[in-house]
């Protein structure tokens, strides 16, 4: 969902931050959180007494998800005691917007963010602990969430962000091509089965699969995660402790190299540099058998084709099936002015009645009481049991894997030893 920002949108974002979320001198986040019953609630009570509506600044209008606008309107109707200022999410500048707002001392009361990536805010005390609110009244609010989704915002036993939806990286299969090639669809296939399918598909003059250039990161993360989880060593990867000498990293590189040499990767050798729209078009036109994409795009892609599309998991390199993914969600800054109002807004926005519209748009809801009647979304929900939200998040290492790690080796720009040496150099700098 991240989008590249133009110079104009950067300007708008800067203006939005300083007009909507504070212009005070920067303050550093404190590791000590004031509960809603203290500072922010005192001012809220004073406002309520005077008849003035309590202000809530809500940075959470996700325009890419059509049901969210209606959900937010319902939230405003259900909470007339609050003056809720709604701000659209600018994915391309999200980190900048949040950090600037918090540093100003006048942040938004709620920010949309990815719960699984909250550690950068938690480490410096900038995220409010929602555990007490979730566990109040016998865990009433906590019990509304799908447990696996809520866990994406949990760090060291405390929850700092709540989920809106779940999505993950997966494979979409053109059943017609698979049938023609004599390949049986297995939703939790192995990498050996994937390679065998590619060979059969190539034999009928179809392109086996498409994965756009930034998907190089997906390839590495999913192949490494499956192998490491099968050995009970996944923490080494997500904690930046897996050395370049580990054979699992070498295997991931070799798999990609073999795939490229065999011409399985759309549009053939060198396919690691294909664009996202080109990869998608090759699939929707019926030229490519498998498209690796996000689960949240399945329903839209299905509408573009005239053949049956079957969603399956990433092929596993070990015994564990893994789809790297996570959730979109929301958190409250530790220096938010109206934490109580922010919590009330999130409770309404994420209740079952509000989230009932998400499945109609092909989105997996976080509220476990939502009835999913759409067969496609039911399949996505079932496959979400294999979702792994914790993954490599260090920006330097992630950028290296996305832009260099796979591409330079597959395209012959550098040797495997050179690439793994640079990986170790970055790892050393991190630790």
C-alpha positions as CSV (number, residue, x, y, z in Angstrom):
1,X,0.0,0.0,0.0
2,X,3.0,2.3,0.3
3,X,3.0,4.9,-2.5
4,X,5.8,7.0,-3.9
5,X,5.4,10.6,-2.8
6,X,5.7,13.5,-5.2
7,X,7.3,16.8,-4.2
8,X,3.8,18.3,-4.0
9,X,2.6,15.6,-1.6
10,X,5.7,16.1,0.6
11,X,4.8,19.8,0.8
12,X,1.2,18.9,1.7
13,X,2.4,16.5,4.3
14,X,4.6,19.1,6.0
15,X,1.7,21.5,6.0
16,X,-0.6,18.9,7.4
17,X,1.7,18.0,10.2
18,X,2.2,21.5,11.4
19,X,-1.4,22.6,11.0
20,X,-3.2,19.4,12.2
21,X,-0.8,17.9,14.7
22,X,1.0,20.6,16.4
23,X,3.6,23.4,16.0
24,X,5.1,23.5,19.4
25,X,8.8,23.1,20.1
26,X,10.0,19.5,19.8
27,X,9.8,17.2,22.9
28,X,11.3,13.8,23.3
29,X,9.1,10.8,24.0
30,X,9.0,9.7,27.6
31,X,9.1,6.1,28.7
32,X,6.6,6.9,31.5
33,X,3.1,6.9,30.3
34,X,0.3,8.9,31.9
35,X,-2.9,6.8,32.1
36,X,-6.0,8.3,30.5
37,X,-7.4,9.2,33.9
38,X,-4.7,11.8,34.4
39,X,-3.6,14.9,32.4
40,X,-5.6,14.3,29.2
41,X,-8.8,13.3,31.0
42,X,-8.7,16.4,33.2
43,X,-8.8,18.6,30.2
44,X,-11.5,16.4,28.6
45,X,-13.6,16.6,31.7
46,X,-13.3,20.4,31.8
47,X,-14.3,20.5,28.1
48,X,-17.4,18.2,28.8
49,X,-18.4,20.4,31.7
50,X,-18.3,23.5,29.6
51,X,-20.3,21.9,26.9
52,X,-17.4,22.0,24.5
53,X,-16.8,18.9,22.4
54,X,-13.6,17.0,23.2
55,X,-11.1,17.1,20.3
56,X,-9.7,13.9,18.8
57,X,-7.2,14.1,16.0
58,X,-7.5,10.9,14.0
59,X,-4.8,10.1,11.4
60,X,-6.5,7.1,9.9
61,X,-8.5,7.6,6.7
62,X,-7.2,4.9,4.4
63,X,-8.4,5.9,1.0
64,X,-7.2,2.7,-0.6
65,X,-9.6,0.7,1.5
66,X,-13.0,1.9,0.4
67,X,-15.0,0.7,3.4
68,X,-12.9,2.7,5.9
69,X,-14.5,6.1,5.0
70,X,-17.9,4.7,6.0
71,X,-16.5,3.1,9.1
72,X,-15.1,6.5,10.2
73,X,-18.4,8.3,9.5
74,X,-20.1,5.7,11.7
75,X,-17.5,6.3,14.4
76,X,-18.2,10.0,14.4
77,X,-22.0,9.4,14.6
78,X,-21.6,7.0,17.5
79,X,-19.4,9.4,19.4
80,X,-21.1,12.8,19.2
81,X,-19.3,14.0,22.3
82,X,-16.1,14.2,20.3
83,X,-15.0,16.7,17.7
84,X,-13.1,14.1,15.5
85,X,-10.7,15.6,13.0
86,X,-10.0,12.9,10.4
87,X,-6.8,13.1,8.3
88,X,-6.0,10.9,5.3
89,X,-3.0,8.5,5.6
90,X,0.0,9.4,3.4
91,X,1.8,6.0,3.2
92,X,4.8,7.4,1.4
93,X,5.6,9.8,4.2
94,X,4.0,8.0,7.1
95,X,7.1,7.7,9.3
96,X,8.0,11.3,8.8
97,X,4.5,12.5,9.6
98,X,4.3,10.5,12.8
99,X,7.8,11.3,14.1
100,X,7.3,15.0,13.4
101,X,3.9,15.1,15.1
102,X,5.2,13.4,18.2
103,X,8.3,15.6,18.4
104,X,6.2,18.7,18.1
105,X,4.4,17.9,21.4
106,X,1.1,18.2,19.6
107,X,0.7,14.8,17.9
108,X,-2.5,13.3,16.6
109,X,-4.3,11.2,19.2
110,X,-4.4,8.2,16.8
111,X,-2.0,7.2,14.1
112,X,-2.5,4.5,11.5
113,X,0.6,2.3,11.4
114,X,1.7,-1.4,11.0
115,X,1.5,-3.0,14.5
116,X,4.3,-5.5,13.7
117,X,6.7,-2.5,13.0
118,X,6.0,-0.6,16.2
119,X,9.3,-1.4,17.9
120,X,10.9,1.9,16.7
121,X,8.3,3.9,18.7
122,X,8.2,1.5,21.6
123,X,11.9,1.6,22.3
124,X,11.9,5.4,22.8
125,X,8.7,5.5,24.8
126,X,6.5,7.1,22.1
127,X,3.7,4.5,22.0
128,X,1.0,4.2,24.7
129,X,0.5,0.8,26.3
130,X,-3.0,-0.4,25.4
131,X,-2.9,-3.5,27.6
132,X,-4.9,-2.1,30.5
133,X,-7.7,-0.9,28.1
134,X,-7.8,-4.3,26.3
135,X,-8.0,-6.2,29.6
136,X,-10.6,-4.0,31.3
137,X,-14.0,-5.6,32.1
138,X,-12.6,-9.1,32.0
139,X,-10.8,-8.6,28.6
140,X,-13.9,-7.4,26.9
141,X,-12.1,-5.4,24.1
142,X,-9.2,-7.9,23.8
143,X,-11.7,-10.7,23.2
144,X,-13.1,-9.0,20.1
145,X,-9.9,-9.5,18.1
146,X,-8.6,-12.4,16.1
147,X,-5.7,-13.5,18.5
148,X,-3.1,-13.9,15.8
149,X,-3.8,-10.4,14.5
150,X,-3.7,-8.8,17.9
151,X,-0.4,-10.4,18.6
152,X,1.2,-8.4,15.8
153,X,1.1,-5.3,18.1
154,X,2.4,-7.1,21.2
155,X,5.9,-6.6,22.4
156,X,7.3,-8.0,25.7
157,X,3.8,-9.0,26.8
158,X,2.3,-5.5,26.2
159,X,0.1,-4.4,23.4
160,X,0.9,-1.0,21.8
161,X,-1.1,-1.2,18.6
162,X,-4.4,-2.7,17.6
163,X,-5.2,-4.3,14.1
164,X,-7.7,-3.2,11.5
165,X,-7.1,-6.1,9.0
166,X,-4.7,-8.8,8.0
167,X,-2.8,-9.3,4.8
168,X,0.1,-11.3,3.7
169,X,2.3,-12.3,0.7
170,X,0.9,-15.2,-1.2
171,X,0.7,-16.9,-4.6
172,X,-2.3,-16.6,-7.0
173,X,-2.6,-19.6,-9.4
174,X,-4.2,-19.7,-12.9
175,X,-6.0,-23.0,-12.6
176,X,-6.5,-23.3,-16.3
177,X,-2.7,-23.3,-17.0
178,X,-2.1,-25.7,-14.1
179,X,-4.7,-28.1,-15.5
180,X,-3.2,-27.9,-19.0
181,X,0.3,-28.6,-17.6
182,X,-1.0,-31.5,-15.5
183,X,-0.1,-29.8,-12.2
184,X,-2.2,-30.4,-9.1
185,X,-2.7,-27.4,-6.9
186,X,-1.5,-27.8,-3.3
187,X,-2.2,-24.7,-1.1
188,X,0.8,-25.5,1.1
189,X,3.2,-26.8,-1.5
190,X,6.9,-27.3,-1.0
191,X,9.6,-25.6,-3.0
192,X,10.4,-28.8,-4.8
193,X,6.8,-29.0,-5.9
194,X,6.9,-25.4,-7.0
195,X,10.0,-26.1,-9.2
196,X,8.4,-29.2,-10.7
197,X,5.3,-27.2,-11.5
198,X,7.5,-24.5,-13.2
199,X,9.2,-27.1,-15.4
200,X,5.8,-28.5,-16.5
201,X,4.4,-25.0,-17.2
202,X,7.5,-24.0,-19.2
203,X,7.0,-27.2,-21.3
204,X,3.6,-25.8,-22.6
205,X,5.1,-22.5,-23.5
206,X,3.7,-20.5,-20.6
207,X,5.7,-18.4,-18.1
208,X,5.8,-20.1,-14.7
209,X,5.6,-17.1,-12.4
210,X,5.8,-13.4,-11.9
211,X,7.2,-11.4,-9.0
212,X,8.0,-7.7,-9.3
213,X,11.4,-6.2,-8.5
214,X,10.7,-5.2,-4.9
215,X,9.4,-8.8,-4.4
216,X,13.0,-9.9,-4.2
217,X,12.6,-9.0,-0.5
218,X,9.6,-11.3,-0.3
219,X,11.5,-14.2,-1.9
220,X,14.3,-13.9,0.6
221,X,12.1,-13.4,3.7
222,X,9.7,-16.2,2.9
223,X,12.3,-18.8,1.9
224,X,14.5,-18.0,4.9
225,X,11.6,-17.9,7.3
226,X,10.3,-21.3,6.3
227,X,13.7,-22.9,6.7
228,X,14.5,-21.2,10.0
229,X,11.1,-21.7,11.6
230,X,11.4,-25.4,10.8
231,X,14.7,-25.5,12.7
232,X,13.4,-23.4,15.6
233,X,15.9,-20.6,14.8
234,X,13.7,-17.8,13.5
235,X,14.5,-15.4,16.3
236,X,18.1,-15.2,15.0
237,X,16.8,-13.7,11.7
238,X,14.3,-11.2,13.2
239,X,16.8,-10.1,15.8
240,X,19.6,-9.4,13.3
241,X,21.7,-12.3,14.6
242,X,21.8,-14.6,11.6
243,X,25.4,-14.6,10.1
244,X,26.1,-14.5,6.4
245,X,27.8,-17.9,6.8
246,X,24.5,-19.6,7.6
247,X,23.7,-22.1,4.8
248,X,20.1,-21.0,4.8
249,X,21.0,-17.6,3.3
250,X,23.2,-19.3,0.7
251,X,20.4,-21.6,-0.2
252,X,18.0,-18.7,-0.7
253,X,20.4,-17.1,-3.1
254,X,21.0,-20.4,-5.0
255,X,17.3,-21.0,-5.4
256,X,16.8,-17.6,-7.0
257,X,19.8,-18.1,-9.2
258,X,18.6,-21.5,-10.5
259,X,15.1,-20.1,-11.1
260,X,16.6,-17.3,-13.2
261,X,18.9,-19.6,-15.2
262,X,15.9,-21.8,-16.1
263,X,13.9,-18.8,-17.2
264,X,11.0,-19.4,-14.8
265,X,10.8,-15.8,-13.6
266,X,8.7,-13.5,-15.8
267,X,9.7,-12.4,-18.4
268,X,12.7,-14.8,-18.5
269,X,16.3,-14.4,-17.4
270,X,16.7,-11.1,-15.6
271,X,13.1,-11.2,-14.5
272,X,14.1,-10.0,-11.0
273,X,13.9,-6.4,-12.3
274,X,10.3,-6.6,-13.7
275,X,7.9,-3.9,-12.7
276,X,4.8,-4.6,-10.6
277,X,2.3,-3.5,-13.2
278,X,4.0,-5.7,-15.8
279,X,4.1,-8.7,-13.5
280,X,0.4,-8.3,-12.8
281,X,-0.5,-7.7,-16.5
282,X,1.3,-10.9,-17.5
283,X,-0.9,-12.9,-15.1
284,X,-4.2,-11.2,-15.8
285,X,-3.7,-11.7,-19.6
286,X,-3.3,-15.4,-19.0
287,X,0.4,-15.6,-20.0
288,X,1.8,-16.4,-16.6
289,X,0.7,-19.3,-14.3
290,X,1.5,-17.8,-10.9
291,X,1.5,-14.3,-9.5
292,X,3.1,-13.6,-6.1
293,X,1.2,-10.7,-4.6
294,X,-0.6,-9.5,-1.4
295,X,-3.7,-11.3,-0.2
296,X,-5.5,-7.9,0.0
297,X,-5.4,-7.7,-3.9
298,X,-6.8,-11.1,-4.6
299,X,-10.4,-10.0,-5.0
300,X,-9.5,-7.1,-7.3
301,X,-7.2,-9.2,-9.5
302,X,-9.9,-11.9,-9.8
303,X,-12.3,-9.4,-11.3
304,X,-9.8,-8.6,-14.0
305,X,-9.5,-12.2,-15.4
306,X,-11.6,-14.7,-17.3
307,X,-10.1,-17.8,-15.7
308,X,-10.3,-19.4,-12.2
309,X,-7.8,-18.0,-9.7
310,X,-6.8,-20.1,-6.7
311,X,-4.9,-18.5,-3.8
312,X,-2.1,-20.6,-2.3
313,X,0.7,-20.1,0.2
314,X,4.3,-19.3,-0.6
315,X,6.2,-22.6,-1.3
316,X,8.0,-23.8,1.8
317,X,11.7,-24.5,2.0
318,X,11.4,-26.4,5.3
319,X,8.6,-28.2,7.1
320,X,6.8,-25.0,8.1
321,X,4.5,-23.1,5.7
322,X,5.1,-19.3,6.0
323,X,3.4,-16.3,4.5
324,X,5.2,-13.1,5.6
325,X,2.5,-10.6,6.3
326,X,1.0,-8.5,9.0
327,X,-1.7,-6.0,9.8
328,X,-2.7,-2.4,9.2
329,X,-3.6,-0.9,12.5
330,X,-3.6,2.0,14.9
331,X,-1.6,3.3,17.9
332,X,-1.9,6.1,20.4
333,X,1.3,8.3,21.0
334,X,2.4,8.4,24.6
335,X,2.1,12.2,24.6
336,X,-1.4,12.3,22.9
337,X,-3.7,14.8,24.5
338,X,-6.8,12.8,24.5
339,X,-6.0,9.1,25.1
340,X,-9.4,8.3,26.5
341,X,-11.1,9.7,23.5
342,X,-8.7,7.9,21.2
343,X,-9.5,4.6,22.8
344,X,-13.2,5.1,22.5
345,X,-12.8,5.9,18.8
346,X,-10.8,2.8,18.2
347,X,-13.3,0.6,20.0
348,X,-16.1,1.8,17.8
349,X,-14.1,1.8,14.6
350,X,-13.0,-1.8,15.2
351,X,-16.2,-3.3,16.5
352,X,-18.0,-6.1,14.5
353,X,-20.8,-3.8,13.1
354,X,-18.2,-1.4,11.7
355,X,-15.9,-4.1,10.3
356,X,-18.7,-6.0,8.6
357,X,-18.1,-4.1,5.4
358,X,-14.4,-5.2,5.1
359,X,-15.0,-8.7,3.7
360,X,-17.1,-7.2,0.9
361,X,-14.0,-5.5,-0.3
362,X,-11.9,-8.6,0.0
363,X,-10.3,-7.5,3.3
364,X,-9.7,-9.8,6.2
365,X,-11.2,-8.2,9.3
366,X,-9.5,-8.1,12.7
367,X,-12.8,-8.6,14.6
368,X,-13.4,-12.3,15.1
369,X,-17.2,-11.8,15.4
370,X,-17.5,-10.6,11.8
371,X,-19.4,-13.0,9.6
372,X,-17.4,-13.8,6.4
373,X,-19.9,-15.0,3.7
374,X,-17.7,-14.3,0.7
375,X,-16.1,-17.6,-0.3
376,X,-12.9,-15.9,-1.6
377,X,-12.4,-14.0,1.7
378,X,-13.0,-17.2,3.6
379,X,-10.2,-18.8,1.8
380,X,-7.9,-15.9,2.5
381,X,-8.9,-16.0,6.2
382,X,-8.1,-19.7,6.4
383,X,-4.7,-19.2,4.8
384,X,-4.0,-16.4,7.2
385,X,-3.2,-19.1,9.8
386,X,0.2,-19.3,8.1
387,X,0.9,-15.6,8.4
388,X,4.1,-14.6,10.1
389,X,4.1,-10.9,11.1
390,X,7.5,-10.8,12.8
391,X,10.2,-10.4,10.3
392,X,13.4,-8.5,9.5
393,X,12.7,-4.8,10.0
394,X,16.0,-3.0,10.3
395,X,15.9,-0.4,7.5
396,X,19.5,-0.8,6.4
397,X,19.4,-4.5,6.2
398,X,15.9,-4.5,4.6
399,X,17.0,-2.1,1.9
400,X,20.1,-4.2,1.2
401,X,18.0,-7.3,0.8
402,X,15.4,-5.5,-1.3
403,X,17.8,-3.8,-3.7
404,X,21.1,-5.7,-3.7
405,X,21.2,-9.1,-2.0
406,X,19.3,-11.1,-4.6
407,X,19.6,-9.0,-7.7
408,X,23.4,-8.6,-7.7
409,X,23.9,-12.3,-7.4
410,X,21.2,-13.4,-9.8
411,X,22.3,-10.9,-12.5
412,X,26.0,-11.7,-12.0
413,X,27.1,-8.3,-10.7
414,X,28.8,-9.8,-7.6
415,X,29.7,-13.1,-6.3
416,X,27.9,-14.8,-3.5
417,X,30.9,-14.4,-1.1
418,X,31.0,-10.6,-1.8
419,X,27.3,-10.3,-1.2
420,X,27.3,-12.2,2.1
421,X,30.4,-10.3,3.2
422,X,28.5,-7.0,2.8
423,X,25.5,-8.5,4.6
424,X,27.8,-9.3,7.5
425,X,29.3,-5.8,7.5
426,X,25.8,-4.3,7.8
427,X,25.0,-6.8,10.5
428,X,28.1,-5.8,12.5
429,X,27.1,-2.1,12.2
430,X,23.6,-2.9,13.5
431,X,24.9,-4.9,16.5
